[in-house]
Amino acid sequence: MSVYVITGVSKGIGFEFVKQISDEPKNLVVGLVRDKAATEKKVAAELGDRSNVHILHADLTSYASLKQAAADTAKIVGERGIDYLVANGAFPAHFDAYDPIGALGDKVEELEDVSLKLFQTNVIGNIHLFNLFLPLVMKGKVKKVITISSGHADLDLINDLEIEISALYSASKAAMNVIVAKFNAQYKKDGVLFVSISPGVVEVGHYANTTPEQIQGLMGFMGKLSTYAPHFKGPTPVDEAIRDIRSTWEKASIDSGYGGAFISHFGNKQWL
């Protein structure tokens, strides 16, 4: 049996983590979300009565809520601690998702507001998450802290393919990759694996309400991805993506050189 704490489990990748991991009755899953009631309702409707799933309130922009979630988690897991802490929750930012950074320059206030929210949620929130939950991770047997990152944060991919979109989001993910490496530098000696994993392009409904103009920008991006990976035929179904990610984090270890690394769902730098 393993104990998992996963943020951002209300939908998409996070919910699929809960679905697959809790399918093994011996696993214990604690999911952290902003809307506890709605997520509990979704779990009951789609997964049934799974006694090994616990949903707690937590908001990455609220230190107090994360502190309370850590205390509540400690009561649930007891001396078993946490085996896997999965930092999945994030602010995706549609503001810069379809346009190059230079096209956003006139939207001064929105650019600043979105940038601050991205950093507060995707970086500072996860720093607090790690610091508050690490005492429980130290009690666990596996001791793995996984951050769900993005291939958008890879400088070589950006430069080689001239990827213009999602500049602010990409910057927040790149910053978090550095934070993961810094935590690794501090806790590697204690046997805690910190690693960032990009899930690839996953079908979770992000593009359901795009405008024709946004679709045009998106198609340009997808075209570049096809050049990079000719086998790429579109977003990966979420169930398949989660199986790949879990397989990769099971293989990753400090001894095999993954401490502080930023890797793809394949365990290397092949992002698709």
C-alpha positions as CSV (number, residue, x, y, z in Angstrom):
1,M,0.0,0.0,0.0
2,S,1.1,3.5,-0.8
3,V,-0.1,6.9,0.3
4,Y,-0.6,9.7,-2.2
5,V,-1.4,13.4,-1.8
6,I,-2.3,15.0,-5.1
7,T,-3.3,18.7,-5.7
8,G,-5.7,19.9,-8.3
9,V,-7.8,16.7,-8.5
10,S,-11.2,18.3,-9.4
11,K,-10.8,17.4,-13.1
12,G,-8.5,16.5,-16.0
13,I,-5.1,15.0,-15.1
14,G,-5.6,15.3,-11.4
15,F,-8.9,13.5,-11.3
16,E,-7.5,10.7,-13.5
17,F,-4.7,10.3,-11.0
18,V,-7.2,9.7,-8.3
19,K,-9.3,7.4,-10.5
20,Q,-6.4,5.1,-11.4
21,I,-4.5,5.1,-8.2
22,S,-7.5,4.6,-6.0
23,D,-8.6,1.7,-8.2
24,E,-6.1,-0.3,-6.1
25,P,-8.0,-0.6,-2.7
26,K,-4.7,-0.8,-0.7
27,N,-3.7,2.7,-1.9
28,L,-4.7,5.7,0.1
29,V,-5.4,8.9,-1.9
30,V,-5.8,12.4,-0.4
31,G,-6.9,14.9,-3.1
32,L,-6.5,18.7,-2.5
33,V,-9.0,21.0,-4.2
34,R,-10.5,24.5,-3.9
35,D,-14.1,23.2,-4.2
36,K,-14.3,20.3,-1.8
37,A,-18.1,19.7,-2.1
38,A,-18.2,19.7,-5.9
39,T,-15.2,17.3,-6.1
40,E,-16.7,14.9,-3.6
41,K,-19.9,14.9,-5.6
42,K,-17.9,14.1,-8.8
43,V,-15.9,11.3,-7.1
44,A,-19.1,9.7,-5.8
45,A,-20.8,10.0,-9.2
46,E,-17.9,8.7,-11.3
47,L,-15.9,6.5,-8.9
48,G,-18.6,5.3,-6.5
49,D,-18.0,4.8,-2.8
50,R,-14.2,4.5,-2.5
51,S,-13.2,4.5,1.2
52,N,-9.6,5.0,0.2
53,V,-10.2,8.5,-1.3
54,H,-10.3,11.6,0.9
55,I,-10.9,15.1,-0.6
56,L,-9.7,18.1,1.4
57,H,-10.0,21.8,0.8
58,A,-6.8,23.6,-0.2
59,D,-5.9,26.6,-2.3
60,L,-2.4,27.1,-3.7
61,T,-2.9,30.9,-3.2
62,S,-3.7,30.5,0.5
63,Y,-1.0,29.5,2.9
64,A,-3.5,29.1,5.7
65,S,-5.6,26.6,3.7
66,L,-2.5,24.6,2.8
67,K,-1.4,24.5,6.4
68,Q,-4.8,23.3,7.5
69,A,-4.8,20.7,4.7
70,A,-1.4,19.4,5.9
71,A,-2.8,19.1,9.5
72,D,-5.9,17.3,8.2
73,T,-3.8,15.0,6.1
74,A,-1.6,14.1,9.0
75,K,-4.8,12.9,10.9
76,I,-5.8,10.7,7.9
77,V,-2.4,9.1,7.2
78,G,-1.0,8.9,10.7
79,E,2.4,7.4,11.1
80,R,2.4,6.0,7.6
81,G,3.3,9.4,6.3
82,I,3.1,10.2,2.5
83,D,4.8,8.1,-0.1
84,Y,4.0,10.3,-3.1
85,L,3.3,14.1,-3.0
86,V,2.1,15.1,-6.5
87,A,2.0,18.8,-7.2
88,N,-0.4,18.8,-10.1
89,G,-2.6,21.8,-9.4
90,A,-1.8,24.9,-11.4
91,F,-3.2,28.1,-12.9
92,P,-3.3,27.5,-16.7
93,A,-3.7,31.1,-17.9
94,H,-5.7,31.4,-21.1
95,F,-4.5,35.0,-21.5
96,D,-1.3,34.1,-23.2
97,A,-2.2,30.6,-24.5
98,Y,-2.6,31.6,-28.1
99,D,-0.6,34.8,-28.7
100,P,3.1,35.7,-28.8
101,I,4.5,37.7,-25.9
102,G,4.9,40.8,-28.1
103,A,1.2,40.9,-28.9
104,L,0.3,41.2,-25.2
105,G,2.4,44.4,-24.5
106,D,-0.5,46.8,-24.8
107,K,-2.6,44.9,-22.2
108,V,-0.4,46.1,-19.4
109,E,-2.7,45.5,-16.4
110,E,-3.8,42.1,-17.5
111,L,-0.3,41.0,-18.3
112,E,0.8,42.1,-14.8
113,D,-2.2,40.5,-13.1
114,V,-1.8,37.2,-14.9
115,S,1.9,37.1,-14.3
116,L,1.5,37.6,-10.6
117,K,-1.3,35.0,-10.4
118,L,0.8,32.5,-12.3
119,F,3.8,32.9,-10.0
120,Q,1.7,33.0,-6.9
121,T,-0.1,29.8,-7.8
122,N,2.4,27.7,-9.8
123,V,5.5,28.6,-7.9
124,I,5.0,30.1,-4.4
125,G,2.0,27.9,-3.8
126,N,4.0,24.8,-4.5
127,I,6.9,26.0,-2.3
128,H,4.4,26.3,0.6
129,L,3.0,22.9,-0.3
130,F,6.4,21.2,-0.2
131,N,7.5,22.9,3.0
132,L,4.2,22.0,4.8
133,F,3.9,18.4,3.6
134,L,7.6,17.4,3.8
135,P,7.4,16.2,7.4
136,L,4.9,13.7,6.2
137,V,6.9,12.7,3.2
138,M,9.9,12.1,5.5
139,K,7.8,9.5,7.3
140,G,6.8,7.7,4.1
141,K,8.7,4.7,2.7
142,V,8.9,5.9,-1.0
143,K,9.7,9.6,-0.4
144,K,8.9,10.9,-3.9
145,V,7.8,14.5,-4.7
146,I,6.6,14.9,-8.3
147,T,5.8,18.2,-9.9
148,I,3.7,18.2,-13.1
149,S,5.5,20.6,-15.3
150,S,5.3,21.3,-19.1
151,G,7.5,20.9,-22.1
152,H,6.7,24.6,-22.7
153,A,9.4,25.3,-20.1
154,D,12.2,23.7,-22.2
155,L,14.5,26.4,-23.6
156,D,15.8,24.2,-26.4
157,L,12.2,23.3,-27.6
158,I,11.2,27.0,-27.5
159,N,14.2,28.1,-29.5
160,D,14.4,25.2,-31.9
161,L,10.7,25.3,-32.8
162,E,10.3,29.0,-32.3
163,I,7.3,28.5,-30.0
164,E,5.8,31.9,-29.3
165,I,2.7,31.2,-27.3
166,S,2.2,30.6,-23.6
167,A,5.2,32.8,-22.6
168,L,4.0,33.7,-19.1
169,Y,2.7,30.2,-18.3
170,S,6.0,28.7,-19.6
171,A,8.0,31.1,-17.4
172,S,6.1,30.0,-14.3
173,K,6.7,26.4,-15.1
174,A,10.4,27.0,-15.8
175,A,10.7,28.8,-12.4
176,M,9.1,25.9,-10.7
177,N,11.6,23.5,-12.3
178,V,14.3,25.6,-10.6
179,I,12.5,25.3,-7.3
180,V,12.3,21.5,-7.7
181,A,16.1,21.4,-8.3
182,K,16.7,23.6,-5.2
183,F,14.6,21.3,-3.0
184,N,16.5,18.3,-4.4
185,A,19.8,20.1,-3.5
186,Q,18.6,20.3,0.1
187,Y,16.8,17.0,0.6
188,K,18.6,14.5,-1.7
189,K,20.8,13.5,1.2
190,D,17.6,12.6,3.2
191,G,16.5,10.2,0.4
192,V,13.7,12.4,-1.0
193,L,13.3,12.4,-4.7
194,F,12.2,15.7,-6.2
195,V,11.5,15.5,-10.0
196,S,9.5,17.6,-12.6
197,I,7.6,15.6,-15.2
198,S,5.9,17.0,-18.3
199,P,2.8,15.1,-19.2
200,G,3.0,15.8,-22.9
201,V,-0.1,17.2,-24.8
202,V,-3.1,15.7,-23.0
203,E,-6.7,15.8,-24.0
204,V,-8.5,17.4,-21.0
205,G,-10.8,19.8,-22.8
206,H,-8.6,22.9,-22.7
207,Y,-9.5,23.9,-26.2
208,A,-13.3,23.4,-26.0
209,N,-14.2,27.0,-26.2
210,T,-11.6,28.6,-28.4
211,T,-12.4,31.3,-30.9
212,P,-11.5,31.1,-34.6
213,E,-8.6,33.4,-34.0
214,Q,-7.3,31.3,-31.1
215,I,-7.7,28.1,-33.1
216,Q,-5.5,29.7,-35.8
217,G,-2.7,30.3,-33.2
218,L,-3.2,26.8,-31.9
219,M,-3.0,25.2,-35.3
220,G,0.3,26.9,-35.9
221,F,1.6,25.5,-32.6
222,M,0.4,22.0,-33.4
223,G,2.0,22.2,-36.8
224,K,5.4,23.0,-35.2
225,L,4.9,20.0,-32.9
226,S,4.3,17.8,-35.9
227,T,7.6,18.9,-37.3
228,Y,9.3,18.1,-34.0
229,A,7.6,14.7,-33.7
230,P,6.2,13.4,-37.0
231,H,4.4,10.6,-35.2
232,F,2.4,13.2,-33.2
233,K,-1.3,12.9,-34.1
234,G,-2.9,15.1,-31.4
235,P,-3.4,15.2,-27.7
236,T,-3.0,11.9,-25.8
237,P,-6.1,10.5,-24.0
238,V,-5.9,11.4,-20.3
239,D,-6.0,7.7,-19.1
240,E,-3.0,6.8,-21.3
241,A,-1.1,9.9,-20.3
242,I,-1.5,9.1,-16.6
243,R,-0.3,5.6,-17.1
244,D,2.9,6.9,-18.8
245,I,3.5,9.5,-16.1
246,R,3.1,6.9,-13.3
247,S,5.4,4.5,-15.1
248,T,8.0,7.2,-15.3
249,W,7.9,8.2,-11.7
250,E,8.1,4.6,-10.6
251,K,11.3,4.1,-12.5
252,A,12.8,7.4,-11.4
253,S,15.1,7.4,-8.4
254,I,17.9,9.4,-6.9
255,D,20.4,6.6,-7.6
256,S,19.5,6.6,-11.3
257,G,20.2,10.3,-11.5
258,Y,16.7,11.8,-11.5
259,G,17.0,14.0,-8.5
260,G,16.0,17.5,-9.4
261,A,15.5,16.6,-13.0
262,F,13.0,18.0,-15.6
263,I,11.9,15.1,-17.8
264,S,9.1,14.1,-20.1
265,H,6.5,11.4,-19.5
266,F,8.9,9.1,-21.3
267,G,11.6,9.8,-18.7
268,N,13.9,11.7,-21.0
269,K,13.9,15.0,-23.0
270,Q,11.6,13.8,-25.8
271,W,8.5,15.9,-25.0
272,L,6.1,14.1,-27.5
